[in-house]
Amino acid sequence: MIAAASPSRWTRARTLALSLVAASLLAACGEAAAPAAAPNASGGAPTASALLGFHRVFDQPHLSGGHPLTLFVGGQFCPFCASMRWPLVKALSRFGTFSGLGQINSQQGTDGFNSIGTYDLTRAAFHSDYITLRMLEVADVNGNPLQQPDAETTALLNQFDPQGSIPFVFVGGSYVAQLPYSPALLQGKSFQQILNDVNSSNPGEIGHAIDAEADGITAIICKTDGAQPAQVCKQPGIQALSQQAG
């Protein structure tokens, strides 16, 4: 059993002043690889029983394009971002369809963690009838500037992430999410090793942790999008988690 990191470990500020980040980083451990499939949206561990790491920031959902906005801001070098992409992609696959997903590895040694296989979102698109998704990678695996936020994203970052912490995850137009497990759980694992555990009918510790966070993200979105689609949001376990949200 891998002990979780202390909360200060995964919530500490990471500056978006990318010139400083780039100066402190080593060579990248991987580059964008073959196309990747999203995890099985309905498979994995039983529904989580506790909702962890979600903080409500808006009473009424922030809408974009007429739907509650979910926003992911990360960096390809970052092990915390690599770890958060797994439950995010799994949860969102319950509300729509990804295309253009790729594979990438976080940088070896960043924040003291070995590299982690994860999703490359830089070329990904997402279609949903229920939510709007924005994905932004501010730095590549070398820490060099990669993608720039638009005005709406910048306003949310200035309001809720003024120190530039990444990953910044805004869910369902109302909640900010924090990673509830340490990247140590996934470090040194390849993309395929993690995907296999997440999709397993009998997942191990990695699959359970990712599935639990995916269920939490799912429950938050169900709470803010009118509980749609019903086949996802009306599941008893997801309903129970939604009721726990403040």
Phi, psi and omega in degrees: 000126179268125181292144177290150175289158176293152182306324181295338183291319185258357179251003182293153186292139171237116187292147173268007173284087196292337178296326178287322178297313183298325182292335185264354187263155176267187180294151182289151180266352180192164178231170181306135186241211185296158174305153184231147175268146174291155176299158173299114188295332185254354183268183174103205186289161174301156181304138180299156181255348182227140178263117186235140168082021179244132182235123182282132181239342177230134175289320176253135184302137172285121184259147173219124185064025178085002181231155175303136183271132165247132186230130173241124174239119182218190175219140185294334180285341198274122180291329177292320177294316178303318181291324183284333181298326183300302180293330180296310181296319179297313181297314184293335177294347176278346184245355182183198186230130174270149165223155176077015176293143176232183178244146177205163175244138172293168186284136177297127173090348180296130182059019177084010182253147169291166183296154182231128173290135185204184179275142168263115184261000190294333179248010185278149171232158183220130177242131180209145174271358189240326185224161171252134180240133169239136180234127183224125174250110187282342182212150177275189184292345175267356184087008179278147180306139185235296182235147183254140178287148172278181186296319181295316178296318179300319180296318178293319178296317180296327182280319189243351181218054186295339179275353178079032177293138171229143002285146169253122185233114180250119192243132172062022178072005187219341190233145169256133184251145173241144179295122185271001179226159183280144172301344177303334180295327186254348188299142180081357181267140177282165176305312184293324178298316180292315180300319179299320181289321179296324182273353184292145174286346177226070188290155175271202184298321180296309181300319179297317181295314180294317180297321180297318179289322176299321177295321178296315178298318178301314182296321179294316179296318178300326180291333188250351183250017181083021177059047178237144358285150186298324183294341175266308191282341180270002175295134185305319181294320179291320176300319180297319178294318179301323180292337179282341183292132180286000000 
